[in-house]
């Protein structure tokens, strides 16, 4: 051999009593390429860390000492044995990609020599002794043996694997026939040769397995809702088959998907449909529905919900405030003409940059100059696009554009003619003139300080609306939090534009009037961290007005047909609630020792529900505490339905558009519990 294999490795510290750690020079050299040729020479020539110490006095060596140690640590060590070196250089499955052809050739030669030596007999010139064949007794019993990969599966294992196949298909949004594909079976067979034989077909997955899993989910849902106070929410969606589908959810559980294409959408018809939904859920799941939520689409769901309130006055019937805040965003653009113009200009500018690759690259180069920090890091931000179905993206897209103001203006200042030429390209005649005018218009817009000042003002108005949308789109958003987000956008009362101020307050007042107001007000008052602190002087509230509000709501919700209390019992309960509520507002009795600040510090949150849970143990406070928990558990949005539709849209993709609504319903339910 012209070279020993150890010549290709750097000798390090001892790994154990017999062998040293070694580091592949090719790997280390590749890692250290950024240090320059001198460093590469040191790595190539040095035989050990001791040899490296001899050149360490060199200024270059001092500078890169830490980097060399880091490189060795990063590439990892190889045990200082010949077979380990061979395995690293030409290993069975993963060979060193940095090793030279000479090193690999030496390793191959060493391996061949070792293999030949094993095959040679111990005595030189002597032939290997012939293997003696053992005769088998035909009468001797024998056991059937299997290699590990050929072991068959038992019935129990088969059932578990098939159920896992269903979970993989549902969670991975795969076709029901995914595991029938030949290449999939080949892949599974590589893990265990008998596995393809027990893989279920698409018919089995979409039939027996899916039905069994859906039944398990149904049992879990019934157990979770049985005997509980709950709410119901519903929303509509059009699937790829152009059929209208309604989702019905309770406490974030999907109850069912129903097709409503042929059903009437007028108020009285929807009222009957809503009442039927409530009755079916209460009977099937054994729960008590106290609130019902839809969106507020005028003659349809809103009218149906209002009629339902007349027929069943004990129900709390708020509209979805996630939708309401999105509509408030639309109101803002409608009543503020200047805002609409700025929003259109900003949207057009973003689209122009994204639609012209050469122009975008020029702006990206300007971002490199602007964003480079003291450490040399460079961040190039994307130009985000607003999406109508993503409710907060208008603010996000405009805010990103505002962040890039300096980079855009720098690019136009330095490369205006280059930007125009990049957009025009090879276009001629009228098209060339149109593209040139486009580029000049947007360059002028980027230079216009009035546009950027207006965009900053728009962002200030949009932020509280988008924050409210985000807050009100969670399953945990309580009515008191909704009311506080509504108060947050009352900043329009101080808007500098009188027309905008007047129009926005009128629209906000209209949406607030459509609410089930007593429930929202009671929730805020029953929040022990807020009480009456959020109400201003103009609210004209005192303890007795609050008591009248609370008792009216308590009577209304107690007036259910299934309430078996006698009139005398109801009076006693109302008296308990009244007395406890006045003590609560005054901070007397059991409430005298409650310190909101101390509670927040020890429990690290301001969730009022655990506070009221603590009072349920007191006999004379239990009725008020349970009522407060009921009110504070009401959620005024359709987020569960929206997430369901996002999932069903994926389930009914272009590749799975033949799935029936029943199978989509089951797959969606099963996926939620995976």
C-alpha positions as CSV (number, residue, x, y, z in Angstrom):
1,X,0.0,0.0,0.0
2,X,1.4,3.4,-0.9
3,X,-0.3,5.0,2.1
4,X,-1.7,3.7,5.4
5,X,-5.3,4.5,6.2
6,X,-4.3,6.4,9.2
7,X,-2.8,9.1,6.9
8,X,-6.4,10.1,6.1
9,X,-7.4,10.7,9.7
10,X,-6.5,13.2,12.4
11,X,-5.5,11.6,15.6
12,X,-7.4,13.0,18.7
13,X,-7.7,12.2,22.3
14,X,-8.2,8.7,23.7
15,X,-11.7,7.2,23.5
16,X,-10.9,4.2,25.7
17,X,-7.9,2.3,27.1
18,X,-7.1,0.8,23.7
19,X,-8.1,3.2,20.9
20,X,-7.9,6.9,20.1
21,X,-10.6,9.1,18.6
22,X,-9.8,10.0,15.0
23,X,-11.3,12.7,12.7
24,X,-11.6,12.4,8.9
25,X,-9.3,15.0,7.4
26,X,-11.5,15.4,4.3
27,X,-14.6,16.1,6.4
28,X,-12.7,18.6,8.6
29,X,-11.1,20.2,5.6
30,X,-14.6,20.6,4.0
31,X,-15.9,22.1,7.2
32,X,-13.0,24.6,7.3
33,X,-13.1,25.8,3.7
34,X,-14.3,29.2,4.9
35,X,-11.0,29.6,6.8
36,X,-8.9,29.8,3.6
37,X,-6.1,27.8,1.9
38,X,-3.7,28.1,4.8
39,X,-6.1,26.4,7.2
40,X,-6.8,23.7,4.7
41,X,-3.0,23.0,4.5
42,X,-2.7,22.8,8.3
43,X,-5.6,20.3,8.4
44,X,-4.1,18.2,5.6
45,X,-0.5,18.1,6.9
46,X,-1.1,17.8,10.7
47,X,-1.2,14.2,12.1
48,X,-2.4,15.0,15.6
49,X,-3.4,17.7,18.0
50,X,0.2,17.5,19.3
51,X,1.5,18.3,15.8
52,X,-1.0,21.2,15.6
53,X,0.4,22.7,18.8
54,X,3.8,23.1,16.9
55,X,2.2,25.5,14.5
56,X,-0.1,27.1,16.9
57,X,2.2,30.1,17.4
58,X,1.3,31.1,13.9
59,X,-1.1,34.1,14.0
60,X,-3.5,32.3,11.6
61,X,-3.5,29.2,13.8
62,X,-4.4,31.3,16.8
63,X,-7.3,32.9,15.0
64,X,-8.8,29.6,13.8
65,X,-8.0,27.4,16.8
66,X,-11.6,27.5,18.1
67,X,-13.0,27.0,14.6
68,X,-10.9,23.9,14.1
69,X,-12.0,22.3,17.4
70,X,-15.6,23.1,16.5
71,X,-15.2,21.5,13.1
72,X,-13.8,18.3,14.6
73,X,-16.6,18.2,17.1
74,X,-19.2,18.8,14.4
75,X,-18.0,16.2,11.9
76,X,-17.8,13.6,14.7
77,X,-15.0,11.1,15.5
78,X,-14.2,7.7,14.1
79,X,-12.8,4.9,16.3
80,X,-9.1,4.5,15.6
81,X,-9.3,1.1,14.0
82,X,-8.7,-0.1,10.5
83,X,-12.2,-1.6,10.1
84,X,-13.8,1.7,11.4
85,X,-11.7,3.7,8.9
86,X,-12.8,1.5,6.1
87,X,-16.4,1.7,7.1
88,X,-16.2,5.5,7.1
89,X,-14.5,5.8,3.8
90,X,-16.4,3.2,1.8
91,X,-19.1,2.1,4.3
92,X,-21.9,-0.2,3.3
93,X,-24.7,2.3,3.1
94,X,-23.3,5.8,3.8
95,X,-19.8,6.5,2.6
96,X,-17.8,9.6,3.2
97,X,-18.7,12.1,0.4
98,X,-15.6,14.3,1.0
99,X,-12.9,11.5,0.9
100,X,-10.6,11.5,-2.1
101,X,-10.6,8.8,-4.8
102,X,-7.1,7.7,-3.5
103,X,-8.4,7.3,0.0
104,X,-11.4,5.2,-1.2
105,X,-9.1,3.1,-3.4
106,X,-6.8,2.4,-0.4
107,X,-9.8,1.4,1.7
108,X,-11.1,-0.9,-1.0
109,X,-7.7,-2.6,-1.3
110,X,-7.5,-3.0,2.5
111,X,-10.9,-4.6,2.6
112,X,-10.1,-7.0,-0.3
113,X,-6.9,-8.0,1.4
114,X,-8.7,-8.7,4.7
115,X,-11.4,-10.7,3.0
116,X,-8.9,-12.8,1.0
117,X,-6.9,-13.5,4.2
118,X,-10.1,-14.8,5.9
119,X,-10.7,-17.2,3.0
120,X,-7.2,-18.7,3.0
121,X,-6.4,-21.9,5.1
122,X,-4.2,-21.6,8.2
123,X,-1.5,-23.8,6.7
124,X,0.2,-22.4,3.6
125,X,-0.5,-24.5,0.5
126,X,-3.1,-26.6,2.3
127,X,-6.6,-26.9,0.9
128,X,-9.6,-26.0,3.0
129,X,-11.1,-29.1,4.6
130,X,-14.4,-30.2,3.0
131,X,-17.6,-29.6,4.9
132,X,-19.2,-32.8,6.2
133,X,-22.8,-33.0,5.3
134,X,-25.0,-34.1,8.2
135,X,-27.7,-36.7,7.4
136,X,-31.2,-35.8,8.7
137,X,-33.3,-38.5,10.3
138,X,-36.7,-38.5,8.5
139,X,-38.5,-39.6,11.6
140,X,-37.1,-36.8,13.8
141,X,-39.8,-34.1,14.5
142,X,-38.9,-30.5,13.6
143,X,-40.2,-27.0,14.4
144,X,-41.2,-24.5,11.8
145,X,-39.0,-21.4,12.2
146,X,-39.3,-17.9,10.7
147,X,-36.9,-15.2,10.2
148,X,-37.7,-12.0,12.1
149,X,-39.0,-10.2,9.0
150,X,-41.1,-13.2,8.0
151,X,-43.0,-13.6,11.2
152,X,-46.8,-13.8,10.6
153,X,-49.3,-11.5,12.4
154,X,-51.9,-12.7,14.8
155,X,-55.6,-11.6,14.7
156,X,-55.1,-9.1,17.5
157,X,-52.1,-7.6,15.8
158,X,-53.9,-7.4,12.5
159,X,-56.8,-5.5,14.1
160,X,-54.5,-3.0,15.7
161,X,-52.5,-2.4,12.5
162,X,-55.7,-1.9,10.4
163,X,-57.0,0.6,12.9
164,X,-53.7,2.4,12.7
165,X,-54.0,2.4,8.9
166,X,-57.3,4.3,9.2
167,X,-55.7,6.9,11.6
168,X,-52.8,7.4,9.1
169,X,-55.2,7.9,6.2
170,X,-57.4,10.3,8.1
171,X,-54.7,12.4,9.7
172,X,-52.6,12.4,6.6
173,X,-55.6,13.3,4.3
174,X,-54.9,10.3,2.1
175,X,-57.1,8.4,-0.3
176,X,-59.0,5.5,1.2
177,X,-57.1,3.2,-1.2
178,X,-53.7,4.6,-0.3
179,X,-52.5,1.3,1.2
180,X,-53.7,-0.7,-1.9
181,X,-51.1,1.0,-4.1
182,X,-48.3,-1.4,-5.2
183,X,-45.5,0.9,-4.2
184,X,-47.0,1.4,-0.7
185,X,-47.2,-2.4,-0.3
186,X,-43.6,-2.8,-1.4
187,X,-42.5,-0.2,1.1
188,X,-44.4,-1.8,4.0
189,X,-43.0,-5.2,2.9
190,X,-39.5,-3.9,3.4
191,X,-40.3,-3.5,7.1
192,X,-41.9,-6.9,7.4
193,X,-42.6,-9.3,4.5
194,X,-45.9,-10.5,5.8
195,X,-47.3,-7.0,6.4
196,X,-48.8,-6.3,2.9
197,X,-51.1,-9.4,3.3
198,X,-53.0,-7.8,6.2
199,X,-53.2,-4.2,4.9
200,X,-56.9,-3.3,4.5
201,X,-58.5,-2.3,1.2
202,X,-60.1,1.1,0.6
203,X,-63.5,-0.6,1.0
204,X,-62.6,-1.9,4.4
205,X,-61.0,1.4,5.5
206,X,-64.0,3.5,4.3
207,X,-66.5,1.0,5.7
208,X,-65.9,-1.2,8.7
209,X,-62.9,0.6,10.1
210,X,-64.2,4.1,9.6
211,X,-67.6,3.2,11.0
212,X,-66.0,1.6,14.1
213,X,-63.8,4.7,14.7
214,X,-66.7,7.1,14.2
215,X,-68.7,5.0,16.7
216,X,-65.9,5.3,19.3
217,X,-65.8,9.1,18.8
218,X,-69.5,9.3,19.1
219,X,-69.4,7.4,22.4
220,X,-66.7,9.9,23.7
221,X,-68.8,12.9,22.6
222,X,-71.9,11.5,24.4
223,X,-69.9,10.9,27.5
224,X,-68.4,14.4,27.4
225,X,-71.8,16.2,26.9
226,X,-74.1,14.0,28.9
227,X,-75.8,16.0,31.7
228,X,-73.7,19.1,30.9
229,X,-74.8,22.6,30.2
230,X,-73.8,23.4,26.6
231,X,-74.3,25.6,23.7
232,X,-75.0,25.0,20.0
233,X,-73.5,26.8,17.0
234,X,-74.1,26.3,13.3
235,X,-72.9,27.7,10.1
236,X,-73.2,27.0,6.4
237,X,-70.7,26.1,3.7
238,X,-70.8,25.1,0.0
239,X,-68.8,22.0,-0.8
240,X,-67.1,21.1,-4.1
241,X,-70.3,19.4,-5.3
242,X,-72.0,22.8,-5.0
243,X,-74.3,21.4,-2.2
244,X,-75.0,23.6,0.8
245,X,-73.8,22.0,4.0
246,X,-74.5,23.0,7.6
247,X,-72.1,22.1,10.5
248,X,-73.6,21.7,14.0
249,X,-71.1,21.9,16.9
250,X,-71.5,21.8,20.7
251,X,-68.8,22.8,23.1
252,X,-66.2,22.5,20.3
253,X,-67.4,19.0,19.4
254,X,-68.7,18.4,15.8
255,X,-72.2,16.9,16.2
256,X,-73.1,16.4,12.5
257,X,-72.8,17.7,9.0
258,X,-76.2,18.0,7.2
259,X,-77.0,18.8,3.6
260,X,-79.5,21.7,3.4
261,X,-79.4,22.4,-0.3
262,X,-83.1,21.8,-0.8
263,X,-84.2,23.5,2.5
264,X,-85.7,26.9,2.6
265,X,-83.5,29.7,3.9
266,X,-86.1,32.2,5.1
267,X,-86.4,33.2,8.7
268,X,-89.4,31.1,9.8
269,X,-88.0,28.0,8.0
270,X,-84.6,28.5,9.7
271,X,-86.3,29.0,13.0
272,X,-87.9,25.5,12.7
273,X,-84.6,24.0,11.6
274,X,-82.7,25.6,14.6
275,X,-85.3,24.3,17.0
276,X,-85.0,20.8,15.5
277,X,-81.3,20.9,15.9
278,X,-81.5,21.8,19.6
279,X,-84.1,19.1,20.2
280,X,-82.1,16.4,18.5
281,X,-78.9,17.2,20.3
282,X,-80.6,17.4,23.7
283,X,-82.3,14.0,23.2
284,X,-79.3,12.2,21.7
285,X,-76.5,13.6,23.9
286,X,-78.5,14.2,27.1
287,X,-77.2,17.8,27.5
288,X,-78.9,21.1,28.2
289,X,-78.6,23.7,25.5
290,X,-78.7,27.2,27.0
291,X,-77.3,29.2,24.0
292,X,-77.4,29.1,20.2
293,X,-75.2,31.0,17.9
294,X,-75.4,31.8,14.1
295,X,-74.0,34.5,12.0
296,X,-76.1,37.7,11.3
297,X,-76.8,37.5,7.6
298,X,-80.0,39.6,7.7
299,X,-83.1,37.8,6.3
300,X,-81.8,34.3,6.9
301,X,-80.0,33.2,10.0
302,X,-80.5,36.4,11.9
303,X,-84.2,36.4,11.4
304,X,-84.4,32.7,12.3
305,X,-82.5,33.3,15.5
306,X,-84.8,36.2,16.5
307,X,-87.9,34.1,15.9
308,X,-86.3,31.3,17.9
309,X,-85.8,33.8,20.8
310,X,-89.5,34.5,20.7
311,X,-90.5,30.8,20.8
312,X,-87.8,29.9,23.4
313,X,-87.1,33.0,25.4
314,X,-84.9,31.1,27.9
315,X,-82.1,30.7,25.3
316,X,-79.2,33.1,25.0
317,X,-78.9,34.0,21.3
318,X,-75.7,36.0,20.5
319,X,-74.5,36.4,17.0
320,X,-70.9,35.3,16.0
321,X,-68.6,38.1,17.0
322,X,-65.7,36.8,14.9
323,X,-67.9,37.5,11.9
324,X,-69.1,40.8,13.4
325,X,-65.6,42.2,13.7
326,X,-64.9,41.2,10.1
327,X,-68.0,43.1,9.1
328,X,-66.8,46.1,11.2
329,X,-63.6,46.0,9.1
330,X,-65.8,46.2,6.0
331,X,-67.8,49.1,7.6
332,X,-64.6,51.0,8.1
333,X,-63.6,50.8,4.4
334,X,-67.1,51.8,3.4
335,X,-67.4,54.9,5.5
336,X,-63.9,56.2,5.0
337,X,-63.3,57.1,1.3
338,X,-59.6,58.0,1.8
339,X,-59.0,54.7,3.5
340,X,-60.5,52.8,0.6
341,X,-58.2,54.6,-1.8
342,X,-55.1,54.0,0.3
343,X,-56.0,50.3,0.7
344,X,-56.5,49.9,-3.0
345,X,-53.2,51.6,-3.7
346,X,-51.4,49.5,-1.2
347,X,-52.9,46.3,-2.6
348,X,-52.1,47.3,-6.1
349,X,-48.5,48.1,-5.1
350,X,-48.0,44.7,-3.4
351,X,-49.5,42.9,-6.5
352,X,-47.2,44.9,-8.8
353,X,-44.0,44.0,-6.9
354,X,-45.0,40.3,-6.7
355,X,-46.1,40.0,-10.3
356,X,-42.8,41.3,-11.8
357,X,-39.9,39.1,-10.8
358,X,-37.1,41.4,-12.1
359,X,-38.6,44.4,-10.3
360,X,-38.9,42.4,-7.1
361,X,-35.3,41.4,-7.2
362,X,-34.3,45.0,-7.4
363,X,-36.3,45.8,-4.2
364,X,-34.8,42.7,-2.6
365,X,-31.3,44.0,-3.2
366,X,-32.4,47.3,-1.5
367,X,-33.7,45.2,1.5
368,X,-30.2,43.6,1.8
369,X,-28.6,47.0,2.2
370,X,-31.3,48.3,4.7
371,X,-31.6,45.1,6.8
372,X,-27.9,44.3,7.2
373,X,-27.0,44.5,10.9
374,X,-23.7,44.9,12.8
375,X,-23.1,41.1,12.6
376,X,-23.7,41.0,8.8
377,X,-27.1,39.2,9.0
378,X,-29.4,39.9,6.1
379,X,-33.2,39.4,6.2
380,X,-35.3,39.7,3.0
381,X,-39.0,39.9,3.8
382,X,-41.7,38.7,1.5
383,X,-44.4,41.1,0.2
384,X,-47.6,39.7,1.8
385,X,-50.9,39.6,0.1
386,X,-54.3,40.3,1.8
387,X,-56.8,37.5,1.6
388,X,-60.6,38.1,1.9
389,X,-61.1,34.7,3.7
390,X,-58.2,35.3,6.1
391,X,-59.7,38.0,8.2
392,X,-56.7,39.7,9.7
393,X,-54.5,39.6,6.6
394,X,-55.4,43.2,5.4
395,X,-53.6,44.6,8.5
396,X,-50.7,42.1,8.3
397,X,-50.1,42.8,4.6
398,X,-50.3,46.6,5.0
399,X,-48.1,46.5,8.1
400,X,-45.4,44.5,6.2
401,X,-45.5,47.0,3.3
402,X,-45.1,49.8,5.8
403,X,-42.0,48.1,7.3
404,X,-40.5,47.9,3.9
405,X,-41.0,51.6,3.2
406,X,-37.3,52.5,3.6
407,X,-36.1,49.7,1.3
408,X,-38.6,50.5,-1.4
409,X,-37.8,54.2,-1.4
410,X,-34.1,53.5,-1.5
411,X,-34.5,51.2,-4.5
412,X,-36.6,53.9,-6.4
413,X,-34.1,56.6,-5.5
414,X,-31.1,54.7,-6.8
415,X,-32.6,52.5,-9.5
416,X,-35.7,54.2,-10.9
417,X,-34.7,53.9,-14.5
418,X,-33.6,50.3,-14.0
419,X,-36.9,49.4,-12.4
420,X,-38.8,50.8,-15.3
421,X,-36.6,49.1,-17.8
422,X,-37.0,45.8,-15.9
423,X,-40.8,45.9,-16.1
424,X,-40.9,47.0,-19.8
425,X,-38.4,44.3,-20.8
426,X,-38.8,43.3,-24.5
427,X,-42.3,44.7,-24.8
428,X,-43.0,47.0,-27.7
429,X,-45.6,49.4,-29.0
430,X,-48.7,50.0,-26.8
431,X,-47.8,47.3,-24.3
432,X,-44.4,48.9,-23.7
433,X,-46.1,52.2,-23.1
434,X,-48.6,50.7,-20.7
435,X,-45.9,48.9,-18.7
436,X,-43.8,52.1,-18.5
437,X,-46.7,54.1,-17.2
438,X,-47.5,51.4,-14.6
439,X,-43.9,51.4,-13.4
440,X,-43.7,55.2,-13.2
441,X,-47.0,55.4,-11.3
442,X,-45.9,52.9,-8.7
443,X,-42.4,54.5,-8.4
444,X,-44.2,57.8,-7.8
445,X,-46.5,56.2,-5.2
446,X,-43.4,54.8,-3.3
447,X,-41.9,58.3,-3.2
448,X,-45.1,59.9,-2.1
449,X,-44.9,60.7,1.6
450,X,-48.7,61.4,1.7
451,X,-49.4,57.8,0.8
452,X,-47.2,56.4,3.6
453,X,-48.7,58.8,6.2
454,X,-52.1,57.8,5.2
455,X,-51.1,54.1,5.3
456,X,-49.8,54.6,8.9
457,X,-53.2,56.2,9.9
458,X,-55.1,53.3,8.3
459,X,-52.9,50.8,10.3
460,X,-53.8,52.6,13.5
461,X,-57.5,52.2,12.8
462,X,-57.3,48.6,11.6
463,X,-55.2,47.3,14.5
464,X,-57.9,47.2,17.2
465,X,-60.4,45.8,14.7
466,X,-58.1,43.0,13.7
467,X,-57.1,42.3,17.3
468,X,-60.8,42.0,18.2
469,X,-61.3,39.6,15.3
470,X,-58.4,37.5,16.4
471,X,-59.5,37.4,20.1
472,X,-63.1,36.6,19.2
473,X,-62.1,33.6,17.0
474,X,-61.1,31.3,19.9
475,X,-63.1,28.6,21.6
476,X,-62.2,30.1,25.0
477,X,-63.4,33.7,24.4
478,X,-66.0,34.6,27.0
479,X,-68.8,37.1,26.7
480,X,-67.0,39.6,29.0
481,X,-63.9,39.5,26.8
482,X,-66.1,40.1,23.7
483,X,-67.6,43.2,25.4
484,X,-64.1,44.5,26.2
485,X,-63.0,44.1,22.6
486,X,-66.1,46.0,21.5
487,X,-65.1,48.8,23.9
488,X,-61.6,48.7,22.4
489,X,-62.9,49.9,19.0
490,X,-64.8,52.7,20.6
491,X,-61.6,54.7,19.9
492,X,-63.5,55.8,16.8
493,X,-65.3,58.2,19.2
494,X,-62.0,60.2,19.1
495,X,-61.4,59.8,15.4
496,X,-60.1,63.1,13.8
497,X,-62.5,62.7,10.8
498,X,-66.0,63.7,12.0
499,X,-67.8,61.8,9.3
500,X,-65.9,58.6,10.0
501,X,-66.5,59.0,13.7
502,X,-70.3,59.5,13.3
503,X,-70.7,56.7,10.8
504,X,-68.6,54.1,12.6
505,X,-70.4,54.8,16.0
506,X,-73.8,54.3,14.3
507,X,-72.7,51.0,12.8
508,X,-71.2,49.8,16.1
509,X,-74.3,50.8,18.0
510,X,-76.4,48.8,15.5
511,X,-74.3,45.7,15.9
512,X,-74.4,46.0,19.7
513,X,-78.2,46.4,19.6
514,X,-78.5,43.1,17.7
515,X,-76.7,41.3,20.6
516,X,-78.3,39.6,23.6
517,X,-77.0,42.5,25.7
518,X,-78.0,41.3,29.3
519,X,-75.8,38.2,29.0
520,X,-72.7,40.3,27.9
521,X,-73.2,42.8,30.6
522,X,-73.8,40.2,33.3
523,X,-70.6,38.3,32.2
524,X,-68.5,41.5,32.6
525,X,-70.1,42.3,36.0
526,X,-69.6,38.7,37.2
527,X,-65.9,38.8,36.4
528,X,-64.4,39.4,39.8
529,X,-61.3,41.0,38.3
530,X,-63.4,43.7,36.5
531,X,-66.9,44.1,38.2
532,X,-68.0,47.7,37.4
533,X,-64.5,49.1,36.8
534,X,-64.8,49.1,33.1
535,X,-68.0,51.1,33.0
536,X,-67.8,54.8,32.7
537,X,-69.9,57.5,34.3
538,X,-72.2,57.6,31.3
539,X,-73.2,54.0,31.9
540,X,-75.2,55.2,35.0
541,X,-74.9,51.8,36.7
542,X,-75.3,51.1,40.4
543,X,-75.7,48.0,42.5
544,X,-79.5,47.9,42.2
545,X,-79.6,48.3,38.4
546,X,-77.0,45.6,38.2
547,X,-79.1,43.4,40.5
548,X,-82.3,44.0,38.4
549,X,-80.3,43.1,35.2
550,X,-79.0,39.9,36.8
551,X,-82.2,38.7,38.3
552,X,-84.1,39.3,35.0
553,X,-81.5,37.2,33.2
554,X,-81.6,34.5,35.9
555,X,-85.4,34.3,35.7
556,X,-85.4,34.1,32.0
557,X,-82.8,31.3,31.9
558,X,-84.6,29.4,34.7
559,X,-87.9,29.5,32.8
560,X,-87.2,26.4,30.9
561,X,-90.0,23.8,30.3
562,X,-87.9,21.1,32.0
563,X,-87.4,23.2,35.2
564,X,-89.4,21.3,37.8
565,X,-89.0,23.8,40.7
566,X,-92.1,25.1,42.3
567,X,-92.8,28.9,42.5
568,X,-91.8,28.8,46.2
569,X,-88.5,27.1,45.4
570,X,-87.8,29.6,42.7
571,X,-88.4,32.5,45.1
572,X,-86.0,31.0,47.6
573,X,-83.3,30.5,44.9
574,X,-83.8,34.1,43.6
575,X,-83.4,35.4,47.2
576,X,-80.1,33.5,47.6
577,X,-78.8,34.8,44.3
578,X,-79.9,38.4,45.1
579,X,-78.2,38.4,48.6
580,X,-75.0,36.8,47.3
581,X,-74.8,39.2,44.4
582,X,-75.1,42.3,46.5
583,X,-72.4,40.9,48.8
584,X,-70.2,40.3,45.7
585,X,-70.6,43.8,44.4
586,X,-69.9,45.3,47.9
587,X,-67.0,43.0,48.7
588,X,-68.7,41.8,51.9
589,X,-69.3,38.4,53.5
590,X,-67.4,35.6,51.9
591,X,-66.1,38.0,49.2
592,X,-64.5,40.3,51.8
593,X,-61.3,38.1,51.8
594,X,-61.0,37.8,48.1
595,X,-58.0,39.7,46.8
596,X,-57.9,39.8,43.0
597,X,-54.2,40.9,42.9
598,X,-53.1,38.1,45.2
599,X,-55.2,35.5,43.2
600,X,-53.6,36.7,40.0
601,X,-50.1,36.4,41.5
602,X,-50.6,32.9,42.9
603,X,-52.7,31.4,40.0
604,X,-50.9,33.3,37.2
605,X,-54.1,34.2,35.4
606,X,-57.3,36.3,35.6
607,X,-59.7,33.6,34.5
608,X,-62.9,34.2,36.6
609,X,-64.3,30.7,36.3
610,X,-61.9,29.1,38.8
611,X,-62.7,31.9,41.2
612,X,-66.4,31.1,41.1
613,X,-65.5,27.3,41.3
614,X,-64.0,28.1,44.7
615,X,-67.3,29.6,45.9
616,X,-69.5,26.7,44.9
617,X,-68.6,25.0,48.2
618,X,-70.4,27.7,50.1
619,X,-74.1,26.7,50.5
620,X,-75.5,30.3,50.4
621,X,-73.2,31.2,47.4
622,X,-73.6,28.1,45.4
623,X,-76.6,29.2,43.3
624,X,-74.9,32.5,42.3
625,X,-71.6,30.7,41.7
626,X,-73.1,28.1,39.4
627,X,-75.1,30.8,37.5
628,X,-71.9,32.9,37.0
629,X,-70.0,29.8,35.7
630,X,-72.9,29.2,33.3
631,X,-72.7,32.7,31.9
632,X,-68.9,32.8,31.8
633,X,-68.8,29.5,29.8
634,X,-70.9,30.9,26.9
635,X,-68.8,31.3,23.7
636,X,-70.1,33.8,21.1
637,X,-68.4,32.7,17.9
638,X,-68.5,29.9,15.3
639,X,-64.9,29.0,15.4
640,X,-65.6,25.3,15.7
641,X,-67.7,25.4,12.6
642,X,-65.1,27.4,10.7
643,X,-62.3,24.9,11.6
644,X,-64.7,22.0,10.6
645,X,-65.2,23.5,7.2
646,X,-61.4,24.0,6.7
647,X,-61.0,20.3,7.4
648,X,-63.9,19.2,5.3
649,X,-62.6,21.2,2.4
650,X,-59.3,19.3,2.7
651,X,-61.2,16.0,3.0
652,X,-63.2,16.7,-0.2
653,X,-60.2,17.6,-2.3
654,X,-60.0,17.2,-6.0
655,X,-58.7,13.7,-5.5
656,X,-61.4,12.7,-3.0
657,X,-64.4,14.7,-4.4
658,X,-66.5,11.5,-4.6
659,X,-66.6,11.1,-0.8
660,X,-70.1,11.1,0.5
661,X,-71.1,13.7,3.2
662,X,-71.5,10.9,5.7
663,X,-67.9,9.7,5.2
664,X,-66.6,13.3,5.3
665,X,-68.5,13.7,8.6
666,X,-66.9,10.6,10.1
667,X,-63.4,11.4,8.9
668,X,-63.6,14.9,10.3
669,X,-64.8,13.6,13.7
670,X,-62.1,10.9,13.8
671,X,-59.4,13.4,12.8
672,X,-60.3,15.7,15.7
673,X,-59.7,13.0,18.2
674,X,-56.4,11.8,16.8
